[in-house]
Amino acid sequence: MSVQIITPLLEQGNVVSGGNSSSSARLRSVDYLILNGCPLTAAVTAESASGKPVQIDLLGYDKSASTSPKFDLYWYESGHEFDIGKYPETNYLRIVLKYEDGTALLPEDIAVCEVRVEVKSAWFLTPGELPDNDAFIPLPDDPLAGEIPKMRWRITPGVNNGLPFHELLPVEKQSGAFMNAADLEYVHIPRSCKKIGEWAFTNTKLRRVKISADCEYYPTSFPEGCEIEFYGGGGEYGQLCDGEGYALIDSEGARIYVKE
């Protein structure tokens, strides 16, 4: 966990569901306050120069400049800690201040204004599109060495856009000759090929392939939706084809034959 401390710049006005609005009795944060990580709590403190009690409205957004808040929590006494961890994908905050008695409030009337956000350690991309972390948990020297328990950092091509991740996923032991060749759209497989690996062409752009009728393959050998056609139809039984001459396969990708 880490704490992000923000001192917002205030201006005259209110924030409503449609965006900014004018008000002589309220102040709002000028900018959308950026949160670096996954926020859990936000404690807002605002004190007036005169000592008059100040109340707070906290709004959360998923996008900057959005006028549709994910939450709008009002009116709480200064120093209140808001539980915002239950609102996922909250990336920005705004605050609105007012006197408890509703009288006029000017920016110069506020002596102190601070937002303290407790942030859960989480990966995010910096403005330079590089992975970073608010606590930056160090990666092991070899993230794929030995047995891989849950919560151990790994880097695997094709998973999480190549960035570090730490959830135990079933793709951990998958490998194939052309697996994750994302731009592969065409391949020629000769009749002499009699076996295709379990993950040989997974995560490619193949939409149709042609193989020998006695070629061994798996439901996962080719990407989902790829049409499998066979040389000559042959084999002990005849290959069943559709009206356009393409081989029929069942829901698991197995060839469908009919006894001649």
Backbone hydrogen bonds, N-H to C=O, Kabsch-Sander energy under -0.5 kcal/mol:
donor,donor_aa,acceptor,acceptor_aa,energy
2,S,119,V,-2.0
4,Q,117,V,-3.2
5,I,3,V,-0.5
6,I,4,Q,-0.5
6,I,115,V,-3.1
11,E,28,R,-2.3
13,G,26,R,-2.5
14,N,21,S,-3.1
16,V,19,G,-3.1
19,G,16,V,-2.0
21,S,14,N,-2.2
27,L,97,L,-2.0
28,R,11,E,-2.6
29,S,95,I,-2.0
30,V,9,L,-3.3
33,L,31,D,-0.6
33,L,93,L,-3.2
34,I,32,Y,-0.5
35,L,91,N,-2.4
36,N,34,I,-0.5
37,G,35,L,-1.1
38,C,120,K,-1.2
40,L,118,E,-3.3
41,T,118,E,-0.9
42,A,82,F,-2.0
43,A,116,R,-2.9
44,V,42,A,-0.6
44,V,80,H,-2.0
45,T,43,A,-0.5
45,T,114,E,-2.8
47,E,112,V,-2.5
48,S,52,K,-0.6
49,A,109,D,-3.2
51,G,48,S,-0.6
55,Q,98,K,-3.3
56,I,76,Y,-2.7
57,D,96,V,-2.4
58,L,73,L,-2.7
59,L,94,R,-2.8
60,G,71,F,-1.9
61,Y,92,Y,-2.6
66,S,63,K,-1.3
70,K,60,G,-3.1
71,F,60,G,-1.0
73,L,58,L,-3.0
74,Y,72,D,-0.6
76,Y,56,I,-2.1
78,S,54,V,-1.6
79,G,44,V,-3.1
80,H,44,V,-0.5
80,H,77,E,-1.3
82,F,42,A,-3.1
82,F,80,H,-0.6
84,I,40,L,-1.3
84,I,82,F,-1.0
85,G,40,L,-1.8
87,Y,84,I,-1.6
90,T,87,Y,-0.6
91,N,61,Y,-2.1
91,N,89,E,-0.8
92,Y,61,Y,-2.1
93,L,33,L,-1.7
94,R,59,L,-2.1
96,V,57,D,-2.2
97,L,27,L,-2.8
98,K,55,Q,-1.7
99,Y,25,A,-0.6
99,Y,103,T,-0.5
100,E,53,P,-2.0
102,G,99,Y,-1.4
105,L,24,S,-2.0
109,D,106,L,-1.7
110,I,107,P,-1.4
111,A,47,E,-2.3
111,A,109,D,-0.6
112,V,47,E,-1.8
114,E,45,T,-2.5
115,V,6,I,-3.0
116,R,43,A,-2.7
117,V,4,Q,-3.1
117,V,115,V,-0.6
118,E,41,T,-2.0
118,E,116,R,-0.5
119,V,2,S,-3.4
119,V,117,V,-0.6
120,K,38,C,-3.1
124,F,132,D,-2.2
126,T,130,L,-2.6
129,E,126,T,-2.7
132,D,124,F,-2.6
134,D,122,A,-0.8
145,A,142,D,-1.8
151,M,166,H,-1.6
152,R,149,P,-1.2
154,R,165,F,-2.4
159,V,156,T,-2.2
162,G,159,V,-1.5
163,L,160,N,-2.2
165,F,154,R,-2.2
169,L,167,E,-1.0
172,E,169,L,-1.6
173,K,170,P,-0.6
174,Q,171,V,-1.3
178,F,200,A,-2.3
179,M,176,G,-0.5
180,N,202,T,-2.7
181,A,178,F,-1.9
182,A,180,N,-1.9
184,L,181,A,-2.2
185,E,183,D,-0.6
189,I,187,V,-0.6
193,C,190,P,-1.6
196,I,216,E,-2.9
199,W,175,S,-0.5
200,A,197,G,-1.0
201,F,221,S,-2.5
202,T,199,W,-1.1
204,T,201,F,-0.8
205,K,184,L,-2.3
207,R,185,E,-0.6
209,V,227,E,-2.7
211,I,229,E,-2.6
215,C,212,S,-1.8
216,E,194,K,-2.8
221,S,218,Y,-1.7
226,C,223,P,-2.0
227,E,207,R,-2.6
229,E,209,V,-2.8
229,E,227,E,-0.6
231,Y,211,I,-2.1
234,G,232,G,-1.2
238,G,258,V,-1.7
240,L,256,I,-2.5
242,D,246,Y,-2.6
245,G,242,D,-1.9
248,L,240,L,-2.6
250,D,254,A,-2.5
253,G,250,D,-2.1
256,I,248,L,-1.7
257,Y,255,R,-0.5
258,V,238,G,-2.9
